[in-house]
Amino acid sequence: MTVVPEGTPAYVADRLAIQELVFSYNRALDKADEELFDSLWAPDAGWHFPDQSDGPGRLDGKAAILGAFRTFVTARRSTHHLTTNLLVTVDGDRASGRSKSYTSGRLRPSLASYDDRYVRIDGRWRFARRTITPHLH
């Protein structure tokens, strides 16, 4: 395990870049920005919804993820995602994180936890996997 020492510029830069990735996910969904959404994912990424009977289930690969994104933005028209309590552990070019999310929109509000895996590709952090566990649905 290659943990960057706490308080170093690299430590701060990694966490800020991952925070921006997480918040960009919200922006892409809320603004229906497919180009931004596409840029957030590794080519072999996974977007998983294990505990949602009405969700898309397990999506693997960018093509499946983008297909679900298109369905999501078409069905919901307007959402507002707020993510908080982001905790990140970086190990070289890989990282993991957990956060909480509140989403409001046309259908109904929801609360969820995000369990993420990130990977640095060409100097940029991307989602390797995002697992969404709902708490209020």
C-alpha positions as CSV (number, residue, x, y, z in Angstrom):
1,M,0.0,0.0,0.0
2,T,1.4,3.4,-1.1
3,V,-0.3,5.9,1.1
4,V,0.6,9.5,0.5
5,P,1.7,11.2,3.7
6,E,-1.1,13.3,5.3
7,G,-0.7,17.0,4.9
8,T,1.6,16.9,1.9
9,P,0.6,18.8,-1.3
10,A,0.0,15.5,-3.1
11,Y,-2.3,14.3,-0.3
12,V,-4.3,17.5,-0.6
13,A,-4.3,17.5,-4.4
14,D,-5.6,13.9,-4.6
15,R,-8.4,14.5,-2.2
16,L,-9.5,17.7,-3.9
17,A,-9.4,16.0,-7.4
18,I,-11.5,13.1,-6.1
19,Q,-13.9,15.6,-4.4
20,E,-14.3,17.4,-7.7
21,L,-15.0,14.0,-9.5
22,V,-17.7,13.2,-7.0
23,F,-19.3,16.7,-7.3
24,S,-19.0,16.6,-11.1
25,Y,-21.1,13.4,-11.1
26,N,-23.9,15.4,-9.4
27,R,-23.5,18.2,-11.9
28,A,-23.6,15.9,-14.9
29,L,-26.8,14.2,-13.6
30,D,-28.5,17.5,-12.6
31,K,-27.6,19.3,-15.9
32,A,-28.1,16.2,-18.1
33,D,-24.5,16.7,-19.3
34,E,-23.6,13.5,-21.1
35,E,-20.1,14.7,-22.2
36,L,-19.2,15.5,-18.6
37,F,-20.8,12.2,-17.3
38,D,-18.8,10.2,-19.9
39,S,-15.5,11.9,-18.8
40,L,-16.0,10.7,-15.2
41,W,-15.7,6.9,-15.8
42,A,-12.9,4.5,-16.5
43,P,-13.5,2.4,-19.7
44,D,-14.2,-0.7,-17.7
45,A,-16.1,1.0,-14.8
46,G,-19.1,-0.4,-12.9
47,W,-22.2,1.5,-11.8
48,H,-24.0,-0.8,-9.3
49,F,-27.5,-0.5,-7.7
50,P,-27.6,-3.8,-5.6
51,D,-30.5,-2.9,-3.3
52,Q,-32.9,-1.2,-5.7
53,S,-35.7,-3.4,-7.0
54,D,-36.7,-0.7,-9.5
55,G,-33.1,0.3,-10.4
56,P,-30.9,-0.8,-13.3
57,G,-29.0,-3.4,-11.3
58,R,-25.4,-3.9,-12.2
59,L,-24.0,-1.9,-15.1
60,D,-20.5,-2.7,-16.3
61,G,-18.6,-0.8,-19.0
62,K,-19.1,2.8,-20.2
63,A,-21.6,1.8,-22.9
64,A,-24.0,0.3,-20.3
65,I,-23.4,3.2,-17.9
66,L,-24.1,5.9,-20.6
67,G,-27.2,4.0,-21.7
68,A,-28.5,4.1,-18.2
69,F,-27.6,7.8,-17.9
70,R,-29.6,8.6,-21.0
71,T,-32.6,6.7,-19.5
72,F,-32.2,8.5,-16.2
73,V,-32.1,12.0,-17.6
74,T,-35.0,11.4,-20.0
75,A,-37.2,10.0,-17.2
76,R,-36.4,12.6,-14.5
77,R,-36.0,15.9,-16.3
78,S,-35.0,17.7,-13.1
79,T,-32.9,16.6,-10.1
80,H,-30.7,18.2,-7.5
81,H,-28.0,16.0,-6.0
82,L,-26.2,17.0,-2.8
83,T,-23.3,14.8,-1.6
84,T,-21.6,15.1,1.7
85,N,-19.4,13.3,4.3
86,L,-16.9,12.2,1.7
87,L,-14.1,10.1,3.2
88,V,-11.3,9.1,0.8
89,T,-8.3,6.7,1.1
90,V,-5.6,7.0,-1.6
91,D,-3.3,4.1,-2.5
92,G,-1.0,5.2,-5.4
93,D,-3.2,5.5,-8.6
94,R,-6.2,3.8,-6.9
95,A,-8.4,5.1,-4.2
96,S,-11.6,4.3,-2.3
97,G,-14.3,6.6,-0.9
98,R,-17.6,6.7,0.9
99,S,-20.2,9.5,0.9
100,K,-23.8,10.2,1.6
101,S,-26.2,11.7,-0.9
102,Y,-29.6,13.5,-0.9
103,T,-31.4,13.8,-4.2
104,S,-34.6,15.8,-4.8
105,G,-36.4,16.0,-8.1
106,R,-39.6,15.5,-10.0
107,L,-40.4,12.0,-8.6
108,R,-39.4,11.8,-5.0
109,P,-36.5,12.6,-2.6
110,S,-34.0,9.9,-1.9
111,L,-31.1,9.3,0.5
112,A,-28.3,7.0,-0.4
113,S,-24.7,5.9,0.4
114,Y,-22.0,5.8,-2.3
115,D,-19.3,3.2,-2.0
116,D,-16.7,4.2,-4.6
117,R,-13.5,2.9,-6.2
118,Y,-11.4,5.5,-8.1
119,V,-8.5,5.1,-10.5
120,R,-6.1,7.7,-11.9
121,I,-5.8,7.5,-15.7
122,D,-3.6,9.8,-17.6
123,G,-3.3,12.0,-14.5
124,R,-7.1,12.3,-13.9
125,W,-9.2,10.5,-11.3
126,R,-12.2,8.6,-12.6
127,F,-14.7,6.2,-11.2
128,A,-13.7,2.6,-11.4
129,R,-16.9,1.6,-9.6
130,R,-19.8,3.3,-7.9
131,T,-22.2,1.3,-5.8
132,I,-25.3,3.0,-4.6
133,T,-27.2,1.8,-1.5
134,P,-30.5,3.6,-1.0
135,H,-31.8,4.5,2.5
136,L,-35.0,6.2,1.6
137,H,-36.8,5.2,-1.6
